[in-house]
Amino acid sequence: MRCPLSYLPPSDDEEDEPPAPPNQGQLLIDATCAPADIRYPKDLELLNDTRKASEAILDALYSQVMLSLKCKPCTYRKLARKAYLAIAKKRQPSRKLIHKGIRQQLGYVRRNLAHIDGLGFPIPIVPATVPSVAGDS
């Protein structure tokens, strides 16, 4: 007569292994499901994020050379934020309004990049690498 599996003594292999970590996260079974908190970027949002990042870079660089400059470079950050929010808060902004906002944000980013370039720090330019396709010869 054989013993049921539940009555067998544990093997030596199971005692040496550390305990498994607890489960974390969510498992999505259906491919059509997606979390609702995903942010889909738009051009205006990307430009606003770029403007904020360029302002942070400008602040960091200015803190290193503030003794050699008379005043901090003007970034118009309050006006830029106000212009962005005027469009972002609208329920259905028109195409004309979106293009106007993109042009404004591009101007703010261009101004910030010119100030960063004018501070005299070298900006490394990394060449873009194009991945090769396996079928190309």
C-alpha positions as CSV (number, residue, x, y, z in Angstrom):
1,M,0.0,0.0,0.0
2,R,1.3,3.4,-0.9
3,C,1.3,6.5,1.3
4,P,-0.7,9.5,0.2
5,L,1.5,12.5,-0.8
6,S,0.4,14.6,2.1
7,Y,2.0,12.1,4.6
8,L,5.5,12.0,2.9
9,P,8.2,13.8,4.8
10,P,9.6,16.9,3.2
11,S,12.6,16.4,1.0
12,D,16.0,18.1,1.7
13,D,15.7,20.3,-1.4
14,E,12.6,22.2,-0.1
15,E,14.2,23.0,3.2
16,D,17.3,24.7,1.7
17,E,15.4,27.1,-0.6
18,P,14.6,30.6,0.8
19,P,10.9,31.5,1.1
20,A,9.4,33.0,-2.1
21,P,8.8,36.8,-2.1
22,P,5.2,37.9,-1.7
23,N,3.2,38.6,-4.8
24,Q,3.1,42.3,-6.0
25,G,1.4,44.2,-8.7
26,Q,-1.6,43.4,-10.8
27,L,-2.1,40.7,-13.4
28,L,-4.1,41.8,-16.4
29,I,-5.7,38.8,-18.1
30,D,-7.7,40.5,-20.9
31,A,-5.6,42.2,-23.6
32,T,-8.2,44.9,-24.1
33,C,-7.9,46.0,-20.5
34,A,-5.5,48.9,-19.6
35,P,-5.0,50.9,-16.5
36,A,-6.9,54.2,-16.6
37,D,-4.1,56.3,-15.2
38,I,-1.9,56.1,-18.3
39,R,-1.1,59.6,-19.6
40,Y,-1.1,59.8,-23.4
41,P,1.3,62.6,-24.4
42,K,0.3,65.4,-26.7
43,D,2.7,67.8,-28.4
44,L,1.7,70.7,-26.1
45,E,2.2,68.6,-22.9
46,L,5.6,67.4,-24.1
47,L,6.7,71.0,-24.9
48,N,5.5,72.1,-21.4
49,D,7.5,69.3,-19.8
50,T,10.5,70.2,-21.9
51,R,10.2,73.8,-20.9
52,K,10.1,72.9,-17.2
53,A,13.2,70.7,-17.7
54,S,15.1,73.4,-19.5
55,E,14.2,75.9,-16.7
56,A,15.6,73.4,-14.1
57,I,18.8,73.0,-16.1
58,L,19.1,76.8,-16.4
59,D,18.6,77.2,-12.6
60,A,21.3,74.6,-11.9
61,L,23.8,76.1,-14.4
62,Y,23.1,79.6,-13.1
63,S,23.8,78.6,-9.5
64,Q,27.3,77.6,-10.7
65,V,28.1,80.9,-12.5
66,M,26.0,83.4,-10.5
67,L,29.0,85.4,-9.4
68,S,30.1,86.2,-12.9
69,L,26.6,87.3,-14.1
70,K,24.8,90.5,-13.1
71,C,21.3,88.9,-13.2
72,K,19.6,85.6,-13.8
73,P,18.4,85.0,-17.4
74,C,14.7,85.7,-17.9
75,T,12.7,82.6,-18.6
76,Y,9.1,83.9,-18.4
77,R,8.1,80.8,-16.5
78,K,4.9,82.3,-15.0
79,L,3.7,83.5,-18.4
80,A,4.6,80.2,-20.0
81,R,2.7,78.2,-17.4
82,K,-0.3,80.5,-17.6
83,A,-0.3,80.2,-21.5
84,Y,-0.1,76.4,-21.2
85,L,-2.9,76.1,-18.6
86,A,-5.2,78.4,-20.6
87,I,-5.2,75.7,-23.3
88,A,-4.8,72.6,-21.3
89,K,-7.8,73.3,-19.1
90,K,-10.1,73.7,-22.1
91,R,-12.5,70.8,-22.8
92,Q,-12.2,71.0,-26.6
93,P,-9.5,73.4,-27.6
94,S,-9.6,74.4,-31.3
95,R,-6.9,73.4,-33.7
96,K,-5.9,77.1,-34.1
97,L,-5.6,77.5,-30.3
98,I,-3.5,74.4,-30.0
99,H,-1.1,75.6,-32.8
100,K,-0.8,78.9,-31.1
101,G,0.1,77.3,-27.8
102,I,2.6,75.0,-29.4
103,R,4.3,78.0,-31.1
104,Q,4.4,79.9,-27.8
105,Q,5.9,76.9,-25.9
106,L,8.5,76.4,-28.7
107,G,9.4,80.0,-28.3
108,Y,9.9,79.6,-24.5
109,V,12.0,76.5,-25.0
110,R,14.0,78.2,-27.7
111,R,14.7,81.1,-25.4
112,N,15.7,78.8,-22.5
113,L,18.1,76.8,-24.8
114,A,19.7,80.1,-26.0
115,H,20.3,81.1,-22.4
116,I,21.7,77.7,-21.6
117,D,24.0,78.0,-24.6
118,G,25.0,81.5,-23.6
119,L,26.1,80.5,-20.1
120,G,29.2,79.0,-21.7
121,F,28.8,75.3,-20.7
122,P,29.6,72.8,-23.5
123,I,26.6,70.7,-24.4
124,P,27.6,67.2,-25.6
125,I,26.0,66.2,-28.8
126,V,25.4,62.4,-29.0
127,P,24.8,61.1,-32.5
128,A,21.7,59.1,-32.9
129,T,22.2,55.4,-33.6
130,V,19.9,53.7,-36.1
131,P,19.3,50.1,-35.3
132,S,19.9,47.8,-38.2
133,V,17.3,45.5,-39.5
134,A,18.2,41.8,-39.7
135,G,17.1,41.5,-43.3
136,D,19.1,44.4,-44.5
137,S,22.5,43.7,-46.1
